[in-house]
Amino acid sequence: MRATKIVTFAGSTRTGSYSAALSALAAKEIALLEAEPVHLSLADYALPIYDGDCETREGVPENAKRLHGQLVAADGVFVVTPEYNAGFPPLLKNAIDWVSRVRGQGDAFGGPAWAIGCTSPGALGGYRASQMLRQSLALGLNCLILGEQAMVANASQAFDEAGNFKDDKQTARLRGVLKKLIELSALRAGLRA
Ligand SMILES: Cc1cc2nc3c(=O)[nH]c(=O)nc-3n(C[C@H](O)[C@H](O)[C@H](O)COP(=O)(O)O)c2cc1C
């Protein structure tokens, strides 16, 4: 039986991004849990700001179709958001909006199971951004999303130089969320009874 395939990506392409660090660490943990990680960066899927006239004129950009293809091919998705003004950032919203415009090539949102991660250098860990992202994915796009999520507060202090958590409890929490995501993804994909 093939391994359960989990895509991870973050809503930031900033050098030194905490969200990208969590996404990369999740990919490492997914491999340790014997699933197949596919770690993506939105930097490789550059997109113009969504504009209906642009879509009418030129259709959905190739990069949105490529990203859509990656999500359709996944059994599960772990998406990590930073927090901008108590919401999730335009980079992530724009990518989701464009991908939602791809038609007839599989269901990028309703197909895989989803789990959310969030980070912030502040004390709330990006919780407010995660709630807004959850609303968009669940209510807007019919995603099945784990209730549990991986939140990293005080993110500037959380990671060591190798990109692992300094605190073992944080590693255990992330591992717990990913284990459930892998189980749910495998069940939905018919990889496990
Ligand atoms: C426009 C903007 C708004 C922000 N608003 C918040 C906020 O509401 N809550 C918060 O915890 N951090 C906020 N921050 C700080 C970000 O959490 C911080 O820049 C973080 O490093 C961004 O995520 P990244 O490290 O993944 O790039 C904001 C940053 C920017 C640029």
The ligand as a MOL file (V3000), in Angstrom:
LIG
                    3D

  0  0  0     0  0            999 V3000
M  V30 BEGIN CTAB
M  V30 COUNTS 31 33 0 0 0
M  V30 BEGIN ATOM
M  V30 1 C 0.7200 43.9230 8.1260 0
M  V30 2 C 1.0870 43.1380 9.3440 0
M  V30 3 C 0.1440 42.9330 10.3320 0
M  V30 4 C 0.4600 42.1690 11.4550 0
M  V30 5 N -0.5080 41.8990 12.3750 0
M  V30 6 C -0.2630 40.9970 13.3650 0
M  V30 7 C -1.3040 40.5500 14.2310 0
M  V30 8 O -2.4630 40.9320 14.1230 0
M  V30 9 N -1.0070 39.6290 15.1740 0
M  V30 10 C 0.2600 39.1320 15.3280 0
M  V30 11 O 0.4730 38.2790 16.1950 0
M  V30 12 N 1.2880 39.5430 14.5340 0
M  V30 13 C 1.0450 40.4580 13.5600 0
M  V30 14 N 2.0540 40.8590 12.7160 0
M  V30 15 C 3.4200 40.3670 12.9440 0
M  V30 16 C 3.6280 39.0300 12.2470 0
M  V30 17 O 3.1270 38.0190 13.0720 0
M  V30 18 C 5.1260 38.8230 11.9780 0
M  V30 19 O 5.5810 39.7960 11.0360 0
M  V30 20 C 5.4390 37.4300 11.5180 0
M  V30 21 O 6.8320 37.2560 11.5130 0
M  V30 22 C 4.8660 37.1520 10.1150 0
M  V30 23 O 4.8730 35.7640 9.8440 0
M  V30 24 P 6.1060 35.0190 9.1490 0
M  V30 25 O 7.2090 34.9950 10.1600 0
M  V30 26 O 5.5850 33.6540 8.8670 0
M  V30 27 O 6.4760 35.7710 7.9000 0
M  V30 28 C 1.7710 41.6430 11.5980 0
M  V30 29 C 2.7250 41.8790 10.6040 0
M  V30 30 C 2.3920 42.6130 9.4910 0
M  V30 31 C 3.4420 42.8210 8.4030 0
M  V30 END ATOM
M  V30 BEGIN BOND
M  V30 1 1 1 2
M  V30 2 1 2 3
M  V30 3 2 2 30
M  V30 4 2 3 4
M  V30 5 1 4 5
M  V30 6 1 4 28
M  V30 7 2 5 6
M  V30 8 1 6 7
M  V30 9 1 6 13
M  V30 10 2 7 8
M  V30 11 1 7 9
M  V30 12 1 9 10
M  V30 13 2 10 11
M  V30 14 1 10 12
M  V30 15 2 12 13
M  V30 16 1 13 14
M  V30 17 1 14 15
M  V30 18 1 14 28
M  V30 19 1 15 16
M  V30 20 1 16 17
M  V30 21 1 16 18
M  V30 22 1 18 19
M  V30 23 1 18 20
M  V30 24 1 20 21
M  V30 25 1 20 22
M  V30 26 1 22 23
M  V30 27 1 23 24
M  V30 28 2 24 25
M  V30 29 1 24 26
M  V30 30 1 24 27
M  V30 31 2 28 29
M  V30 32 1 29 30
M  V30 33 1 30 31
M  V30 END BOND
M  V30 END CTAB
M  END
